[in-house]
């Protein structure tokens, strides 16, 4: 830890591509700075996005009344990279940056948008096409039948395309080549112009339409004329060697939509039936930046309820989701999710393909849905058809067209999948779990657990908390929801980051843009309309490592939850049993143990961590099954201490069931200050910061562990290879020496010889890199989990 920002009091305003406010704040604290939640008189620096500065946000307005430096995140990042606090001048946001840009919307992070014209519109120009079909009829059609919707006749099987937007004003319908079902207007959202004409005339409208058009332009056939696209699609289909069943008549239909008149590519989508509702349209303020739009949509986005029968869930957008299921046979589970991210072109899109069978077993459909990550997108349906072979062929043809891989070669062995540039990548999903969100509801049987233990189990297995964490990490849970995220996917994320780390450290040559694309493709992110950031620094890499680590812990927790849900026991008891604990018992608040731990907390909260005050709510005597036996060889080891470890609540199902673990070999060591190991602290707030709480979610969990330290390798600077040095020099752990240490005279030695460093913080009088001590062990057998604490973070500012 450095003291780069030791004289700085910092807060943040705006949405940063590199991470959340809490994540960025932790980087500042690790480099000696103080971070506060709100603007007050002590504030020295407001790190702000240009968007928030231009509005200006409430924080900016308040800070202008004080002597505060307005700087970009680059000032923080480059100061850390240089190892010194750089002059703020080059990073200032000044008065000139607030110039009125109402007639020119600045699309930050989006460059070289092809075929995406700016839109000028007024309320009077908006054209709403009348509905030509009644979409409320959920009755499943019969194969081979003809359905009449007023003046339009449909032969089956059909491809029905649904979108929230259409470029065509022509309500008629006409046959199109079935190979183009995913290329007919790959647009899934549209801006609704403000009703007040005086605010919208002659203004440029920024809509998600522009970015979605651009997403699709990366597919080669999209930018070509319709006839040429048809020829190419036929050629593509011919390259897929499966025998095609007899061709079927295909017709398309769309939802009615509201559109500005002057959108580009109008002629591409003539003769499309259009339907919409006002609820489908999201308002876009004229002078708001893309980031603000994305934030609004992200805040309003809800988890979708999915219909699951058998191995996989039917997509929620499918019209007959209540009367169909994903087809499964000995060949495959006929369901796939594809992803494609291209940072340079600002592509971040998905493609869903499902072969669905009616519950009656007579009809088959191939349902596809595609669009920009975070949005519902456009969907198409092939069918109904009574021919299973025809449906299978359509599924395989579509999969090959999008990936250039053959479905039956990779559906049961994803390692056989070969990623092709400018094509989609197959995401692996775990079909063993239930994918549904489940609330913790106590079964009729009464729980045998202590009420305080029940409360902890509810916290650990709180699905809502998992979702909140994934959203905070920008993870797109709509692609790989709870129960579907596999260990293999997590490992692929680690491997992608390891390749990036090798380039950043100069060990290998590589294109960071392409490597970032690979990571975002494997680990889907929801950036809204913002451009996915290139992972180009160790600071950003560390944040992504923390993200993948957390996703791995959630994967473990989700698997335990699904396993416990099969039990006939009380549900909370079943969750508790899945943790494989020997004991978890609340301590009496009047006991000497509780009082000692309370003293340890009160005395060791760091002076630089004054944005909150820790309050101990409960302490649990803890023991994991088998851990005492594993720790036995170290139980009489010299230099044993009771030390802190903090982590997100989402991580504790894995921590308690599998213990504290060391990152495996495929995880890059970059980002681990002293190499791959388990990290502890004698300053409670140093560990508490890793709980990642905030003033809204201010309850965290922390561990107190007995750690056998033995002979320590003492370091004053970070060393990613410290684990190797420890082994080389015959030591047992690393100690990162801090500037502030617990007063040794205040330490207490327990009966078994373990030292509790609970003295108040004093200055070590050493010019050390770290603010507080850190202890790192590289053998998990040296760890014995002793206490679990439920802690409240009382934040000073709201």
C-alpha positions in Angstrom: 0.0 0.0 0.0 1.3 3.5 -0.9 0.7 6.9 0.5 0.1 8.6 -2.9 -3.2 10.2 -1.8 -2.4 10.5 1.9 -3.5 14.2 1.9 -6.6 13.7 -0.2 -10.2 13.3 0.7 -12.0 12.0 -2.3 -15.5 11.1 -3.5 -17.0 10.1 -6.9 -19.7 11.3 -9.2 -21.0 9.4 -12.2 -20.8 5.9 -13.6 -17.2 4.8 -14.4 -16.3 2.1 -16.9 -13.5 0.8 -14.6 -15.8 -0.2 -11.7 -18.3 0.8 -9.1 -17.7 3.7 -6.6 -16.9 1.1 -3.8 -14.3 -0.7 -6.0 -12.6 2.5 -7.1 -12.7 3.8 -3.6 -10.9 0.7 -2.4 -8.1 1.5 -4.9 -7.8 5.0 -3.5 -7.7 3.7 0.1 -5.0 1.2 -0.8 -2.9 4.1 -1.9 -3.4 6.2 1.3 -6.4 8.3 0.4 -9.6 8.9 2.3 -12.9 8.2 0.6 -16.2 9.7 1.7 -19.7 9.1 0.4 -20.9 12.7 0.1 -19.5 16.2 -0.4 -18.6 18.0 2.7 -16.1 20.7 3.8 -13.3 18.2 4.2 -13.5 17.1 0.5 -10.4 17.9 -1.6 -11.1 16.1 -4.9 -14.2 15.1 -6.7 -13.5 12.4 -9.3 -16.2 12.9 -11.8 -17.2 11.8 -15.3 -17.5 14.5 -17.9 -21.2 13.6 -18.2 -21.9 14.3 -14.6 -19.8 17.4 -14.7 -21.8 18.8 -17.6 -25.2 18.1 -16.1 -24.1 19.1 -13.4 -24.9 16.5 -10.8 -25.9 17.4 -7.3 -22.4 16.5 -6.0 -20.8 18.8 -8.6 -23.2 21.7 -7.7 -22.4 21.3 -4.0 -18.7 20.9 -4.5 -18.5 24.1 -6.6 -19.3 26.1 -3.4 -16.1 24.8 -1.8 -12.4 24.7 -2.8 -12.5 21.3 -4.5 -10.5 20.0 -7.5 -12.7 18.4 -10.2 -10.6 15.6 -11.8 -11.2 12.6 -14.0 -10.4 9.0 -13.0 -7.3 9.2 -15.2 -5.7 11.3 -12.5 -6.1 8.5 -10.0 -5.1 5.8 -12.4 -2.0 7.5 -13.8 -0.9 8.6 -10.3 -1.0 5.0 -9.2 0.9 3.8 -12.3 3.6 6.5 -11.8 3.8 5.8 -8.0 3.3 9.5 -7.2 0.5 12.1 -7.0 0.5 13.9 -10.4 -0.4 17.5 -10.8 -4.2 17.9 -11.1 -3.9 20.5 -13.8 -3.8 18.1 -16.8 -6.8 16.2 -15.4 -9.0 19.1 -14.4 -12.6 19.5 -15.6 -13.2 23.3 -15.9 -15.9 25.7 -16.7 -15.4 25.4 -20.4 -16.4 21.7 -20.2 -20.0 22.7 -19.4 -20.6 24.4 -22.7 -24.2 23.9 -24.0 -24.2 21.0 -26.3 -28.0 20.7 -26.7 -27.8 20.7 -30.5 -25.0 18.1 -30.7 -25.2 15.0 -28.5 -21.7 13.7 -27.7 -21.6 10.0 -28.1 -18.7 9.2 -25.8 -17.1 5.7 -26.3 -18.8 5.3 -29.7 -16.8 5.9 -32.8 -17.1 5.3 -36.5 -20.8 4.2 -36.4 -21.5 3.0 -39.9 -25.0 3.4 -41.4 -26.3 5.0 -38.2 -27.7 8.4 -39.0 -28.5 11.0 -36.5 -32.2 11.4 -36.0 -34.0 14.8 -36.1 -37.6 14.6 -35.1 -40.5 16.4 -33.5 -43.5 15.0 -31.7 -45.6 15.7 -34.8 -43.4 13.6 -37.0 -43.7 10.4 -35.0 -45.6 7.8 -36.9 -47.6 5.1 -35.1 -48.8 2.3 -37.4 -52.2 0.8 -36.6 -52.3 -2.7 -35.3 -53.2 -5.2 -38.1 -53.2 -8.3 -35.9 -54.5 -9.3 -32.5 -51.5 -10.7 -30.6 -53.4 -11.6 -27.5 -54.4 -15.0 -28.8 -52.2 -17.6 -27.1 -54.0 -20.5 -28.7 -51.4 -22.7 -30.3 -51.9 -23.1 -34.1 -52.0 -26.5 -35.8 -49.3 -27.5 -38.2 -50.2 -27.1 -41.9 -53.1 -24.8 -41.0 -53.8 -21.4 -42.4 -54.4 -18.6 -39.9 -56.2 -15.4 -41.1 -55.5 -12.1 -39.4 -57.8 -9.7 -41.2 -56.2 -9.5 -44.7 -53.0 -11.5 -44.1 -52.9 -15.2 -44.6 -50.1 -17.3 -43.0 -48.9 -20.7 -44.2 -47.1 -22.8 -41.6 -44.4 -23.3 -40.6 -43.8 -19.6 -40.3 -41.0 -17.4 -38.9 -42.6 -14.8 -36.8 -40.3 -11.9 -36.0 -41.0 -9.7 -33.0 -39.4 -6.4 -32.3 -40.0 -3.2 -30.4 -39.2 -1.2 -33.4 -39.7 -1.2 -37.1 -38.2 1.0 -39.8 -41.1 0.4 -42.1 -44.3 2.3 -42.3 -45.9 -0.2 -44.6 -48.3 -2.4 -42.6 -48.6 -5.1 -45.3 -46.8 -8.4 -45.0 -44.8 -10.4 -47.6 -42.8 -13.6 -47.7 -39.1 -13.3 -47.1 -36.2 -15.8 -47.2 -36.1 -17.7 -43.9 -32.3 -17.3 -43.8 -32.8 -13.6 -43.1 -35.0 -13.9 -40.0 -32.3 -12.6 -37.7 -31.3 -9.8 -40.1 -34.6 -8.1 -40.6 -34.1 -5.1 -38.3 -31.8 -6.2 -35.5 -33.2 -3.3 -33.4 -34.9 -3.9 -30.0 -35.4 -0.5 -28.4 -36.3 3.0 -29.6 -36.3 6.4 -28.1 -39.6 8.1 -27.4 -39.4 11.8 -28.1 -40.4 14.1 -25.3 -44.0 15.3 -25.6 -43.0 18.9 -25.3 -42.5 20.1 -28.8 -40.4 23.2 -27.9 -37.8 20.9 -26.2 -37.5 18.4 -29.0 -37.6 20.3 -32.3 -34.3 20.3 -34.1 -32.6 18.1 -31.5 -30.7 15.0 -32.2 -32.2 11.9 -30.6 -29.7 9.3 -29.3 -31.4 5.9 -29.2 -30.4 2.4 -28.7 -31.5 1.8 -32.3 -28.2 3.3 -33.5 -26.0 0.9 -31.5 -28.2 -2.1 -32.3 -28.0 -1.3 -36.0 -24.2 -1.1 -35.6 -24.1 -4.4 -33.7 -25.7 -6.2 -36.7 -23.5 -4.5 -39.2 -20.6 -6.8 -38.1 -22.5 -9.7 -39.6 -21.4 -9.7 -43.2 -24.8 -10.3 -44.7 -26.5 -7.3 -42.9 -25.1 -4.5 -45.0 -25.9 -6.2 -48.3 -29.0 -5.7 -50.4 -31.9 -8.1 -49.7 -31.4 -10.3 -52.8 -27.7 -10.5 -52.3 -28.3 -11.5 -48.6 -30.7 -14.2 -49.8 -28.1 -15.6 -52.2 -25.4 -15.6 -49.5 -27.7 -17.2 -46.9 -28.5 -20.0 -49.4 -24.8 -20.4 -50.0 -24.3 -20.5 -46.2 -27.0 -23.1 -45.9 -25.4 -25.2 -48.6 -22.1 -25.2 -46.7 -24.0 -26.9 -43.8 -24.1 -30.5 -45.0 -27.2 -31.8 -43.2 -29.9 -33.0 -45.5 -32.5 -30.2 -45.7 -36.2 -31.3 -45.4 -38.6 -30.0 -48.0 -38.7 -26.2 -48.0 -41.6 -24.6 -46.1 -43.4 -21.3 -46.8 -42.2 -18.7 -44.4 -43.9 -15.4 -43.4 -42.8 -12.7 -41.0 -44.7 -10.5 -38.7 -43.6 -7.7 -36.3 -44.9 -5.8 -33.4 -46.3 -2.3 -34.1 -43.7 0.3 -33.1 -43.2 4.0 -32.6 -40.4 5.5 -34.7 -38.9 8.8 -35.8 -39.3 9.1 -39.6 -35.8 9.8 -40.6 -34.1 6.6 -39.4 -31.6 4.9 -41.7 -32.2 1.6 -43.5 -36.0 2.2 -43.9 -36.1 0.3 -47.2 -34.6 -2.8 -45.7 -37.8 -3.7 -43.8 -40.7 -3.0 -46.2 -43.8 -5.0 -45.9 -43.5 -5.8 -42.2 -46.6 -5.9 -39.9 -46.0 -3.6 -37.0 -47.5 -3.6 -33.5 -46.5 -1.8 -30.3 -47.6 -0.3 -27.0 -46.5 2.9 -25.3 -45.2 0.7 -22.4 -42.6 -0.7 -24.8 -41.0 2.7 -25.4 -38.4 4.2 -23.0 -38.0 8.0 -22.8 -34.7 9.5 -23.7 -33.9 13.1 -22.6 -32.5 15.2 -25.4 -29.3 16.4 -23.8 -28.5 13.3 -21.7 -25.4 11.3 -22.5 -25.4 7.6 -23.4 -24.1 6.7 -19.9 -27.2 8.3 -18.3 -29.6 6.4 -20.6 -27.8 3.1 -19.8 -28.0 3.8 -16.1 -31.7 4.5 -16.2 -32.4 1.3 -18.1 -30.2 -0.7 -15.8 -32.0 0.6 -12.8 -35.4 -0.2 -14.2 -34.4 -3.7 -15.5 -35.9 -6.6 -13.5 -35.1 -10.3 -13.4 -37.4 -12.2 -15.8 -39.5 -15.0 -14.6 -38.7 -18.1 -16.7 -40.8 -21.1 -17.4 -38.8 -24.3 -16.8 -39.8 -27.8 -17.7 -37.2 -30.5 -17.7 -33.5 -29.6 -18.4 -33.8 -26.0 -19.7 -36.0 -23.0 -19.4 -38.2 -21.8 -22.2 -37.3 -18.2 -23.2 -39.7 -15.8 -21.6 -40.2 -13.9 -24.9 -41.7 -17.0 -26.7 -45.4 -16.6 -27.3 -46.3 -20.1 -26.3 -43.9 -20.5 -23.4 -46.7 -21.8 -21.1 -47.5 -24.8 -23.4 -44.1 -25.8 -24.7 -40.7 -27.1 -23.4 -37.2 -27.3 -24.6 -36.8 -30.5 -26.7 -34.3 -33.0 -25.3 -33.1 -36.3 -26.8 -30.1 -38.5 -26.7 -28.3 -36.2 -29.1 -28.6 -32.9 -27.1 -30.5 -30.5 -25.0 -31.6 -28.3 -27.9 -30.9 -25.0 -26.4 -28.0 -22.6 -26.8 -26.8 -19.1 -25.9 -24.3 -17.3 -28.1 -22.4 -14.2 -27.3 -20.2 -11.7 -29.3 -18.3 -8.7 -28.0 -16.1 -6.4 -30.1 -14.7 -3.5 -28.1 -13.5 -1.6 -31.1 -16.8 -1.6 -32.9 -18.9 -1.3 -29.7 -20.6 -4.6 -30.3 -21.9 -6.4 -27.3 -24.7 -8.8 -28.4 -26.3 -12.2 -27.8 -28.2 -14.8 -29.8 -30.5 -17.4 -28.3 -31.6 -20.5 -30.2 -34.2 -23.0 -28.8 -35.9 -26.1 -30.3 -39.2 -26.2 -28.5 -41.8 -29.0 -28.5 -45.5 -28.5 -27.6 -46.5 -30.2 -24.3 -48.9 -32.3 -26.4 -45.9 -33.5 -28.4 -47.4 -32.7 -31.8 -45.8 -29.4 -32.8 -42.2 -28.1 -33.0 -40.8 -24.6 -33.1 -37.3 -23.1 -33.5 -37.3 -19.9 -31.5 -34.5 -17.3 -31.9 -33.9 -14.0 -30.0 -31.0 -11.6 -30.5 -30.0 -8.1 -29.6 -27.7 -5.9 -27.5 -26.8 -7.2 -24.1 -29.2 -5.9 -21.5 -32.2 -5.5 -23.8 -35.0 -7.8 -24.8 -34.1 -7.6 -28.5 -35.9 -9.0 -31.5 -37.2 -12.6 -31.8 -38.3 -14.9 -34.5 -40.1 -18.2 -34.6 -39.8 -21.0 -37.2 -43.0 -23.1 -37.0 -45.2 -24.7 -35.9 -44.2 -27.8 -37.8 -45.0 -31.4 -37.2 -41.6 -32.5 -38.6 -39.0 -32.9 -35.9 -36.3 -33.4 -38.6 -37.3 -30.1 -40.2 -37.0 -28.3 -36.8 -33.7 -29.9 -36.0 -32.3 -28.9 -39.4 -33.4 -25.3 -38.9 -31.7 -25.2 -35.4 -28.5 -26.7 -36.8 -28.5 -24.4 -39.8 -29.0 -21.3 -37.6 -26.3 -22.4 -35.2 -23.8 -23.0 -38.0 -24.6 -19.7 -39.7 -23.9 -17.8 -36.5 -20.8 -19.8 -35.3 -19.4 -21.8 -38.2 -19.4 -24.7 -35.8 -21.6 -27.8 -36.1 -24.1 -28.2 -33.3 -23.8 -32.0 -32.9 -20.0 -31.8 -32.7 -20.0 -29.3 -29.8 -23.3 -29.6 -27.9 -22.0 -32.2 -25.5 -18.3 -31.2 -25.6 -17.9 -27.4 -25.6 -14.1 -27.8 -25.7 -14.6 -28.9 -29.3 -16.0 -25.5 -30.1 -13.7 -23.3 -32.3 -14.2 -19.6 -31.9 -14.3 -17.8 -35.3 -13.5 -14.1 -35.6 -16.6 -12.0 -36.3 -18.9 -14.9 -35.3 -20.6 -15.8 -32.1 -19.1 -17.9 -29.3 -21.1 -20.6 -27.5 -21.5 -20.1 -23.8 -21.6 -23.2 -21.6 -24.5 -23.5 -19.2 -25.0 -25.8 -16.3 -28.2 -27.7 -16.9 -28.0 -29.6 -13.6 -29.6 -26.8 -11.6 -33.0 -25.2 -11.7 -32.2 -21.7 -13.0 -35.3 -20.2 -11.3 -34.9 -17.7 -8.6 -36.1 -19.2 -5.4 -37.0 -17.4 -2.3 -36.0 -18.9 1.1 -39.4 -20.0 2.4 -39.4 -22.1 5.6 -41.1 -25.5 5.0 -43.8 -26.6 7.4 -41.2 -28.5 9.6 -39.9 -26.3 12.3 -36.2 -25.4 12.1 -33.8 -26.9 14.6 -31.4 -24.0 14.3 -31.0 -21.2 16.7 -32.9 -18.1 15.4 -29.7 -16.1 15.1 -28.2 -18.9 13.0 -31.3 -19.0 10.9 -30.7 -15.3 10.2 -27.1 -15.9 9.0 -28.2 -18.8 6.8 -30.8 -16.5 5.2 -28.2 -13.9 4.6 -25.8 -16.4 3.0 -28.4 -17.9 0.7 -30.2 -14.7 -0.2 -30.7 -14.9 -4.0 -31.6 -11.3 -4.2 -28.2 -10.4 -2.7 -26.5 -12.5 -5.3 -28.4 -10.7 -8.1 -27.5 -7.3 -6.6 -23.8 -8.3 -6.5 -23.9 -9.4 -10.2 -25.5 -6.2 -11.2 -22.9 -4.2 -9.3 -20.2 -6.1 -11.2 -21.9 -5.3 -14.5 -22.4 -9.1 -15.0 -25.3 -9.9 -17.3 -27.3 -12.4 -15.3 -30.0 -12.6 -18.1 -27.5 -14.6 -20.2 -26.2 -17.0 -17.6 -28.7 -16.7 -14.6 -28.3 -18.3 -11.2 -28.0 -22.0 -11.6 -26.7 -21.8 -15.2 -23.2 -20.4 -14.6 -20.8 -23.3 -14.8 -17.4 -23.9 -13.3 -16.0 -24.2 -16.8 -17.3 -20.8 -17.7 -15.6 -19.3 -14.6 -12.4 -21.0 -15.5 -12.6 -19.7 -19.1 -12.9 -16.2 -17.6 -9.8 -16.7 -15.6 -7.8 -18.0 -18.6 -8.9 -15.0 -20.7 -7.6 -12.7 -17.9 -4.4 -14.7 -17.6 -3.6 -14.0 -21.2 -4.3 -10.3 -20.6 -2.0 -10.3 -17.6 0.8 -11.9 -19.6 0.6 -9.0 -22.2 0.4 -6.3 -19.5 3.4 -7.7 -17.8 5.4 -8.0 -21.0 5.6 -11.8 -20.9 3.7 -12.2 -24.2 2.8 -10.2 -27.2 -0.9 -9.7 -27.9 -3.7 -7.3 -28.8 -5.4 -6.1 -25.6 -8.5 -5.2 -27.6 -8.9 -8.7 -29.0 -8.1 -10.2 -25.6 -10.7 -8.0 -23.9 -13.2 -9.1 -26.6 -12.5 -12.7 -25.6 -13.1 -12.0 -21.9 -16.4 -10.2 -22.4 -17.6 -12.9 -24.8 -17.0 -15.6 -22.2 -18.1 -13.6 -19.2 -21.1 -11.6 -20.4 -21.3 -8.0 -19.3 -24.2 -5.5 -19.4 -22.7 -2.2 -20.4 -26.0 -0.8 -21.6 -25.2 1.5 -24.6 -21.7 2.2 -23.2 -18.7 1.0 -25.1 -17.0 -2.0 -23.4 -13.7 -0.8 -21.9 -10.4 -2.3 -22.9 -8.7 -4.1 -20.0 -5.5 -2.1 -20.4 -4.1 -1.7 -16.8 -3.4 -3.9 -13.8 -5.9 -1.9 -11.8 -8.8 -2.8 -14.2 -7.5 -6.4 -14.4 -7.6 -6.7 -10.6 -11.3 -5.6 -10.6 -12.1 -8.2 -13.3 -10.3 -10.9 -11.3 -12.4 -9.9 -8.2 -15.5 -10.2 -10.4 -14.7 -13.7 -11.7 -13.7 -14.8 -8.2 -17.1 -13.6 -6.9 -18.9 -15.3 -9.8 -17.1 -18.5 -8.9 -18.3 -18.2 -5.3 -21.9 -17.6 -6.4 -21.7 -20.7 -8.7 -20.8 -22.7 -5.6 -23.6 -21.2 -3.5 -26.1 -21.7 -6.3 -25.1 -25.4 -6.6 -25.5 -25.8 -2.8 -28.9 -24.1 -2.9 -30.2 -26.4 -5.6 -28.9 -29.5 -3.8 -30.6 -28.4 -0.5 -33.9 -27.7 -2.3 -34.1 -31.4 -3.0 -34.1 -32.2 0.7 -37.3 -33.0 2.7 -35.9 -31.1 5.7 -36.8 -27.6 6.8 -35.3 -25.5 4.0 -33.0 -23.4 6.3 -31.8 -26.6 8.0 -31.1 -28.1 4.6 -29.1 -25.0 3.6 -27.1 -25.2 6.9 -26.4 -28.9 6.3 -25.0 -28.2 2.9 -22.3 -26.0 4.5 -20.8 -29.1 6.2 -20.2 -27.3 9.5 -19.3 -29.0 12.8 -20.8 -26.1 14.7 -22.1 -22.5 14.4 -23.3 -21.2 17.8 -23.9 -17.6 18.8 -21.8 -16.3 21.7 -23.3 -14.8 24.8 -22.8 -11.0 24.6 -21.7 -11.1 28.3 -19.0 -13.8 27.7 -15.3 -13.1 27.9 -14.9 -14.3 24.3 -17.4 -11.8 23.0 -15.9 -8.9 25.0 -12.4 -9.7 23.7 -13.6 -9.7 20.1 -15.5 -6.5 20.7 -12.3 -4.9 22.0 -10.4 -6.2 19.0 -12.9 -4.4 16.7 -13.0 -1.2 18.6 -9.2 -0.8 18.9 -8.2 -1.7 15.4 -10.4 0.3 13.1 -8.0 2.2 11.0 -7.9 6.0 11.2 -8.0 6.3 7.4 -11.2 4.2 7.4 -13.4 6.8 9.1 -16.2 6.8 6.5 -18.0 4.2 8.7 -18.1 2.9 12.3 -18.2 -0.8 12.8 -20.8 -2.3 15.2 -20.6 -5.9 16.2 -24.2 -7.4 16.1 -23.4 -11.1 16.6 -20.4 -13.4 17.0 -20.7 -17.1 16.2 -18.4 -19.8 17.5 -17.5 -21.6 14.3 -15.9 -24.9 13.3 -15.8 -26.6 9.9 -16.0 -30.3 9.5 -12.5 -31.8 9.2 -10.7 -28.5 9.7 -9.5 -29.2 13.2 -7.8 -32.4 12.0 -6.3 -30.7 9.0 -4.9 -27.9 11.2 -3.6 -30.3 13.9 0.0 -30.3 12.6 0.1 -26.5 13.0 -1.8 -26.3 16.3 1.4 -26.0 18.3 3.2 -24.0 15.6 5.2 -20.9 16.8 3.8 -17.5 16.0 0.0 -18.1 15.8 -2.3 -15.1 15.6 -6.0 -14.4 15.6 -6.5 -12.4 12.3 -9.3 -10.8 10.3 -10.6 -11.9 6.8 -13.4 -10.0 5.1 -15.4 -11.0 2.0 -18.7 -10.3 0.3 -21.8 -12.1 1.8 -22.2 -13.9 -1.5 -18.8 -15.7 -0.9 -19.6 -17.3 2.4 -21.4 -20.4 1.1 -18.1 -21.3 -0.6 -15.9 -20.1 2.3 -17.8 -22.1 4.9 -18.4 -25.2 2.8 -15.0 -25.5 1.1 -12.8 -23.3 3.4 -10.6 -20.4 2.4 -8.9 -21.3 -0.8 -5.9 -20.2 -2.8 -6.3 -19.2 -6.4 -5.6 -22.1 -8.8 -2.8 -22.1 -11.4 -4.9 -20.8 -14.3 -5.6 -17.6 -12.3 -3.0 -14.8 -13.1 -0.9 -13.8 -10.1 -1.2 -10.1 -11.2 -3.6 -8.4 -8.9 -2.4 -10.4 -5.8 -0.1 -8.0 -4.1 2.0 -10.7 -2.5 1.2 -13.6 -4.8 -1.5 -16.2 -4.7 -2.4 -16.9 -1.1 -5.0 -16.3 1.6 -4.8 -12.7 3.0 -5.4 -11.6 6.6 -5.1 -8.4 8.6 -4.7 -7.3 12.2 -6.6 -4.1 11.4 -10.4 -4.9 11.3 -11.3 -2.2 8.9 -8.6 -3.3 6.4 -10.5 -6.6 6.1 -13.9 -5.0 6.5 -13.4 -3.0 3.2 -13.5 -6.3 1.3 -17.1 -6.9 2.5 -18.1 -4.3 -0.2 -21.0 -2.8 1.8 -22.6 0.6 1.3 -25.0 2.8 3.2 -28.0 0.9 1.8 -26.6 -2.6 2.2 -24.7 -2.0 5.4 -24.6 -5.5 7.0 -21.5 -7.6 6.4 -19.9 -10.9 7.5 -16.3 -11.3 8.7 -14.1 -14.1 9.8 -11.6 -14.4 12.7 -9.2 -17.1 12.0 -6.4 -18.7 14.0 -3.4 -18.5 11.5 -0.2 -20.4 12.0 2.3 -17.9 10.7 5.6 -19.4 11.8 8.7 -17.7 10.2 7.6 -14.6 8.2 9.1 -13.1 5.1 8.8 -9.4 5.8 8.3 -7.1 2.8 7.8 -3.4 2.6 6.7 -3.3 -1.1 4.3 -5.4 -3.2 5.8 -8.5 -4.8 3.7 -10.7 -7.1 6.2 -13.5 -6.6 6.2 -13.5 -2.8 4.8 -17.0 -2.7 7.9 -18.3 -4.5 10.2 -16.2 -2.3 8.7 -17.7 0.8 9.3 -21.2 -0.4 12.8 -20.3 -1.6 13.8 -18.8 1.7 12.3 -21.5 3.9 9.6 -19.2 5.4 6.0 -20.0 6.2 4.2 -16.8 5.3 4.6 -13.2 4.1 4.1 -10.2 6.2 3.5 -6.9 4.4 4.8 -4.3 6.9 2.3 -1.4 7.5 2.8 2.2 8.6 0.1 1.8 11.3 0.3 -1.3 13.6 -1.5 -2.5 16.7 0.4 -1.5 19.9 2.2 -4.7 20.9 1.7 -3.8 24.5 -2.0 -4.2 24.0 -1.9 -7.8 22.6 -3.5 -10.6 24.6 -2.2 -14.2 24.5 -4.9 -16.9 24.8 -4.5 -20.1 26.8 -3.4 -22.1 23.7 -0.7 -19.6 22.9 -2.5 -17.7 20.1 -1.9 -14.0 20.1 -4.7 -11.5 19.7 -3.2 -8.2 18.4 -5.9 -6.0 19.8 -3.8 -3.0 20.9 -4.7 0.4 19.6 -3.1 1.6 16.4 0.3 3.3 16.6 2.8 4.6 14.1 5.5 2.1 13.2 7.9 4.9 12.4 8.8 3.1 9.2 8.4 4.5 5.7 6.5 1.5 4.5 4.5 1.0 1.3 1.4 -0.4 3.2 -0.8 1.6 5.5 -1.6 -1.5 7.6 -0.1 -4.9 8.1 -1.0 -7.8 5.9 -0.4 -11.5 6.5 -0.4 -14.0 3.6 -0.2 -17.8 3.9 0.2 -20.2 1.0 -0.9 -23.4 2.6 -4.6 -23.6 3.6 -3.7 -26.1 6.3 -2.3 -23.2 8.3 -5.8 -21.7 8.7 -8.4 -22.6 11.3 -11.7 -20.6 11.1 -12.7 -19.7 14.7 -15.4 -17.0 14.6 -18.0 -15.6 12.2 -19.1 -12.0 12.9 -22.2 -10.2 11.8 -21.2 -6.6 11.5 -23.1 -3.4 10.8 -21.3 -0.6 8.9 -22.6 2.7 10.3 -21.8 5.1 7.5 -21.4 8.8 8.4 -22.7 10.2 5.1 -25.8 9.3 3.1 
